[in-house]
Amino acid sequence: MATTETPAAPGAQREPNHAWRLFAVWFVLALAADLVIWFVWKPHLPPGDMSSSAQHQQFDIAVLAVTGAPVVVAVLLYFVYAIVVWRAKPGDDSDGEPIYGNTKVQATWIIGTSAIVLWLAVFGTIELVGPAGAGAG
């Protein structure tokens, strides 16, 4: 099957795949942040492990921190990446191309935020009802 792709001009640079580049860096940073939170920060969280209820609170805080860290890393990474990669060149006063809806980005955003909110709702409900039976009856 022949392709109808036009060859690139000699000397022209191909635009990198920013989504995959961002995902790879995000994955490494988010994994590192989660491991640091769980293995370094969690044992030192207040209120400590002096009682069973304190242990439950410490676990809950650690799980919520591990859930939130990848989101914080994604926002900060995108902010820095946009400033470094997509900044205007010196002397370029022109407007950028108009931006219209991107279905893939919109779907990813909706699915991702829905998954996080549902996870937090399920985790919160299980932790509230499980140990003390609060609100269960």
N, C-alpha and C positions, 0 to 999 in steps of 0.2 A: 504494500500500500504506500503510495507516494504522499509525502506531506506537502502542504502548501505554505509552509513557514518560510518567511523571507529571511535571507541571511543577514546577519548583523553587519553593519558597516565596519570596515577594517579600523582597528584601534578603538572602537566603541566598547565601553565597559558595560557588562551585563549587570542589571540591578539585582542585588542579593535578595534572597527570600527572607524578609524581615520577620515574618511570623515564626518560621522554624528557628531562626537565630534567637529571637526573644524567648521562645518556648524552651530551647536548650539551656540558655542561661538561667531562666526562671526555675526550671526543674532542679538544677544543681543548687542554686541559692535557697530555694524553698526546702529542699531535702536537708541541706546543711542547717538551716534555721530550725526546722522541726527536730532534728537530732540534738542540737544544742539545747533547745527548750526542754525536751524530754529527759535527757541524760545529765545535763549540767544544771539547768535552772529549777526543774521540778523538785529535786530533793531539798532545795533550800527555800521553797515557797512557804509563806506563812499560811495557815497557823501551825504548820509542822505536823508531826505524827504522834502527838501526845495522847490523842483519843481517837476512837473510831470515826466520830463525826468530823474531826479535823482531817483525818486521812481521806474521807470522802470529798471534803471541800478542796483539798489539795489536788486530788485526782481530777475533779471537775474543772478547776482553774487551768490545770495543765492541758486537758483535752481541748478546752476552748482556745487556749493560746496556740496549740498545735493546729487547730482549725483556722485560726485567724492569720497566722504567720504567712502562709502562702499568698493570701490576699494582699497583705501589706507589702510583701516582696514584689508582687506583680505590679502594684500601683507605683511604687518607688522605682522599679526597674524601667517601666514604660516611660515614666517622667524623665529619667536620666537618658534613656535611649533616644527619646524624641529630641531632647536638647542637643545631644551630641551628633546624631545622625541626620536629622531633618532640619537643622538650623539653616537660615538663609545665608547665602554667600555674601561676603562683604561687597557692598555697592548694589546689591539686588533689591530694588524697591518694588518689584512687580508683585501682583497678587498671585496666590496659588490657584490651582485648578479648583473649580467648585466640587464640593463633596456631596455625594448622594448616598442613599441607603445602601448598606452592604448586608445582604441577607445572612451570610455566614457569620459575620461579627454579631449581628443582632441575635441570631439563634444561639450562638455560643454564650452570649451574655445572659440571655433569658434562662437557658438551661443551667448554666453555672450558678447563677444567683439562686435559682429555685432549688437546686440540689443542696447548696449550703444552708439555706433557710430551713428546708425540710430536715436535714441532718440535725441542725441545732434544736428544732422542735422535738424531734424524736428523742435525741439524747437528753434534753431537758426534762421531758416527760418521764423517761425511764429513771433518771436520777432522782426526780422528785417523788415518784410513786414507789420505787423500789426500796430504798433503805428505810424510810419512815412511814410509808403508806399515805403520805400527805395528799389530800384531794382525791383519794381513790375511792372513797366510800361516803 
